[in-house]
């Protein structure tokens, strides 16, 4: 067994142990879909875990927090030498060198849990890449796929040609006619990532936990809904909120607040709690501060009452208020964010996009579609919208996309999020 397979075997052992440690769920490799897109130059594996009782993480952020906790535990064990004693290969390759020889990175990509992008489908390959780099079932996979479903079921070697010949196209047609598409549908379902609004589905949701081991995030959801028209966002709460202590869903913005307005008056403040309010399409993140009580109204620190900062996530601005009775109703001058780093802007956009997905009423969308006789989404409109993207509207510094090269994922992500598509009617 080569190092890559030993590495995967040891990592999966630790992954299963983490589920046992955190959720008391017992797993084996037979519960894990193991997909491979490695090439001679790059190691790449994708793991999709099917829990025994169909449990799901609440959202991508919760799954990401679980993955980060796993990596943190492994890093701690690596530091004290215990990891290499039980899993030598994992200890050796947990952190690998990057293009910058002075830096290392974890071989587990934690960034995928904070990005709003489509996960690759089994059998797919990246734009501009050879089909030989397609996402396929790994040789070490132990998950049970539908009967007789293998890599040969969706991948023909001569499909990798840049300009297929008439013979290869004929072979491909014959290949397609020979397939049992029901097995393909089942295999695709097995390897799909769960929809973002999984909380509306009838599956058990794994309990969440915050970064500082505080109590679960408390969510106060809508009390009423209104549906005015049939559109992709067919129904959403008129009011909703979420609150917790510890890190907010936008940690880069947390850090920005602490290093800017959170230091007004010369004292470095700390965030003791946060809350997000959603009202009629407006998104406000409020930070309850401590240790810094400087109030704009009185021009000094309050002696006992704390202050708060409210951020308008859509208008990219914030203002100060406080809990002092003499300052009741006071709202400080608006501080417009003019120098937010693109990483912070991207994180805000990701959070807002997640909220849109979470409030998406699939049942209502389907009902509208059936009512109006629309059996399919209008793919042609989406394709045309993508072709008409002006990247410079999204980002003045955007490079012109050439179909001869790989897409710039970040720019395309932002462009897709800003697409305006016709409502279903």
N, C-alpha and C positions, 0 to 999 in steps of 0.2 A: 504494500500500500504506500503510495507516494505521500509527501508531506501535506499536500492540499487536502487529501481525503482524511488523513489523520487529524488535521486541523479541524475539518468540518465535524468529524465524529466527536472530538473532544468538546467543541463548541456546543454541539447539540446536546451533549450530556449536561453541560452547564445550563443551557437554556431550559431543559426539562427540570433541572434542580431548582431553577429560579421560580418556575410555576408552582412547584411543590412548596417552596419556601414562602412565597407570597400568598398564593391562593389555595394551597392544599390540594392541588390538582396533579394527578399522576399521569405522566406522558411517557411514551416511547417514540422511537423514530417513525413508527408506523402511522403516527398522527400528523406527521410533518411532510408537506409537499416540498420536495427538493428539486429546484430548477437550476439550470446551469447555462450561462452565456459566456463562459470563459473562452479565450482565444490563446494563441501561443504567447501573446504579449501581455494579456490581462486576465487576472483571476476574478471571476464574478459569479456569485451564487445568490439565489433568491429563495428564502424559506417562507412558507405559508403554513401557519399552525392551525389545525382543526381541533378544537378542544372537545373532550368527550361528550359533554352535554350541550354542545352548540353555543357555549358562552362566547360573548363578544366584548371587546373593549368598547367603551362608550364612543370614542372618536380617535382620530390619529394622534392627538396630543397625549391621550391616556396611554396608547400603545407606545408612543415615544418615551414617555416617562418610565414605563416598565423596562424598555430597552436600555435607557440611560442608567437605571438602577442596576441592571445586570452588568453593564460595562464597568460601573463604579465599583461593584463588588469584586469583579475580576481584577481591576487595577489595584485595589487594596491588597488582594491576595498576591498579586505579582510583586508589590512593593515589599511585602514581608517574606517572600520566598515560598509561600505555601502553594501557589498556583503551579509553579514549575515542578513541584514534587509530585502532584497528582496528574498534571497534564502538561508535559514538557513542551510539546509542539505548540499548544495554545499559548503558553507562557512566552515562547520565543517569537511568535508572530502576532500577538495581540496588538502591539503597536509596530507599525512598519514605516519605513522611510518614505517621504513624499518627494516631489520634484525638487524641493528645496532640501538639500542634504543635511541642513541644520535642524530640520523639523521632522516630527513623526506624527502619524495619525492612526487612530484605531481602525483595524481592518473591518469593523462593523460600521456601516454607513448610518449614522444617526440622523443625518440631515433629511432623509426621506420622510420623516414623520412630521416635518414642519413645512413641507412644500405642498402646494395644491396643484399637483400634476397627476395625470393619469399614470397608473402603474402599467408596466409593459404586460402585454398579453402573451400567453404561452404560444410559441411558434413565430412571434414577431421579431423583427430586427430593427435597429435604429436606422433612421434615414441616412442614406449614404454609406451604410455599412453592408458588408457581405452577408448573405443569408447563412453562411457558415457560423456567424456569430449570433444566430437566432436563440431566443430563450427556449430551452428544450429540457426535457426530463433528464435529470442527472443519472449517471450510471449507478450511483450509490443510493438512489431514491428507493425507499421501502413503502411509501404510501401506495395504497391499492387504487389504481386507475380502473376505468371501465374495462371489461373483458377485451383482451387483445389490442388495447390502445397503447401504442408506443410512439417513439419519435418518427418512425416511418409513416405514421398515420397522417402527419401534417407537413412533412419536409421531404422534398425531392432534391437531391444534390444539384441537378443541373438548373434548378431555380436560382442558383447563386450567380448565374451568368448576367453580366450587365446588359447584354442585348440578346435575349433568348432567340434561338433559331426556331424555324417552323417545326422541326422535329421535336425540340424540347417542349414547345407549346402543345404539340399533339400528345406528347407523353403526359404533360400536366393535365390535359383534358381527360385522358384515359384514367389518370390517377384519381381525379375528382369523382369520376363516375363510379369508381370502385369503392368509394368510402361509405361507411355507415355513419351518417351525420348525427344520429342520436348519441353515439358514443362521443363525438366531437363536442356536442352541446353539454353533455355531462362533464367531460374533462375541462371544458372552459369554465363551467360553473364552479368546479372544484378549485380552480386557480384564480378566481376573481377575488379582488379585495372588496370587503363589505361596503355598501353605500354609507355615505357620511351621516345620513339621518337614521342610523340603525336603531336609535332609541324608540322609534315608532314601530319597529318590527317586533314580532313575538319571539324574541330570543332573550335569554338571561344575560344581563349586563354585568360585567365584572366590576366590583367596587373600585372607585378611584381613590387615590391618595395624593396629597400635595407634597411638594418638595421638602417641606420641613416636618413631615410626619404628622401634620395637624389633621383635624377631622376632615371627612370627605367634603368636597365642594358642595355647598348648598345652592340649589337652584330653585328659584321661585318662578314657575312658568306662567304662561298666559292664563287669564281668566275668561277671555272671550276672543273669538276670531271672527273675521269678516272676509267674505269672498266676493269681490266686486266684479271680477272678470276672469276668463280662462286664459292664463298665461303660464309660462314656465315656472315662475314663482307664483303659484296659484293661491296660496293661503299663508299668512304669517301672523304672528302675535301682534296685537296692538301695543301691549306692554309686556316686558319680560325682564328678568334680571338674574345675575349670578354673582356670588360673592364668596370670598374666602380670605384666609390669612396666607402668608407666604408669597410665593412668586405668582404674578398675574399671568394670564395667557399670552401676554406680550412682554417677555422679560427684557428685551432690548430697550423698549420704551421705559420700563421701570428704571433701568440704569441711567437713561438719559435724564429722566426727571430728577433723580437723586443727585446727579452731577451738575445740574443747571439750577432750576427754580427751587429745588429741594435744599439748596445751600444759601438761600437769600437770608441776609442778616448775619452772615458769617458763621453759622452753626450748621454742621452737616446733619441733615435729617435722615430718618429711616421710615420705611413703609411698614406700618403695623397691620394693615388690612387693605383690601381693594374690593371694588364692586363694579359691575358693568350693567348699565341700564340700556335697554332697547325700547325706543318709543317711536312709532310711526316712521321707521326708517332711519332714525337718529341713534347714534351709538356713542355713549359717554362712559369713559372709564374714570372712576373716582378713586384717588389714593388717600387713605386716612393716614396722616403723618404722625410721627412722634419724634421727640428730641429737638425738632426745629418748630417753634411756635410763632415765628415772625409773621405778623399780620400787616398787610398793606394799609388797612384802614387806620390803625393807630400808629404805624411807623415803628413798631418795636415788637418784641416777643411778648406773648401773653404769659402770665405767671403760671396758670394752671391748665387752661383749655387748649386743646390741640387744634390744628388747622387741617384743611384738606385741599387737594388739587384735583380739579375735574378737567379731563381731557376730552375735547370733541374729536373723535377719531376720524370723522369724515372731513371736517374743516381744518384739521391739523393745528389746533390751537388749545390753550388751556387757561384757566383762571383759578384764583385762590378764594376760598371761603373758610369760615371757622365755626367752632362750636360755642364760642363765647356769647352769652345772652345779649351783651351790648352790641354785638356785630350781627345779630339775627337778620337774615335777608341780604347781608352784604355780599356782593360779588365783585371781586377785584378786576382790574383792567385785564383785557384779553391779551395774552402773550401768544403771538403768532409764531409757529415753528417755521423758520426760514432756512435752517441749516441741518435738517434731519438727514442722517446718513441713509443711503439707499437701502441698507440692510434693515433699518428700523421701519422705513416706509413699506418694504416688502413684507415685514412681519405683521404690520397693521393690516395690510391688504389681505394677507393670508387669513388673519383672524376674522375679518369682515366676510370674506368669502366662505369660511367655514360656517359662520352664522347663517348666511343665505342658504347653504346646503342643509343645515340642520332644520330650518323652517320650511324646507321644500315639502309640500304635501303630495307625495307620489300618487295616492289614491285619487285626489282631486284632479291632478294632471291627466291621469289615465281616463277618468270619467269625462273630462272635457274633450279629450281626443276622440273617445268613442261617440260622444254626443254629436260631435261635428263631423264624424266620418273620417277622421284622420287616424289611420292605422300606423303611420310612421312619422318620425320627426323629419323635417324637410332638410335632408342631408345636403342637397344641392345649394340651399341658401347658406348653410354653414360653410361649405367648401368655398363658395364665392366670397363670403365675408373674410375668410382666412386669406384668400388670394388678394383681397383688397386692403389688407392691413398696411397702414402707413406707420412703420416702426418709429419714425421721428415724432409722431404725435404722442406716442407713449413715452419715449425717451429721446430727448434731443441728441444724446450721444450715441444712439443706436447705430450699429453698423448695418449697411445694406445686406440683406440676406441673399445669398447665392445658393441656388439649388444644387450647385456643384460641391457644396461643403455642408458640414453638419450644422443644423440649426443652433443658434444661441438660445439655449433653453430658458434662461432668465428673461430675455426680451420677449420671446414668444409667449411665455407664461403670462407676463404682464399684459401683452396684447390681447390674448384670449380672454382674460378677465374683464377687459374693457369693451369686448365686442357687444354691439347692440343688434340683437336678432329680433325679427318680427315675432310677436306673440302668436301662440297657436290659436287659430280661430276657425 
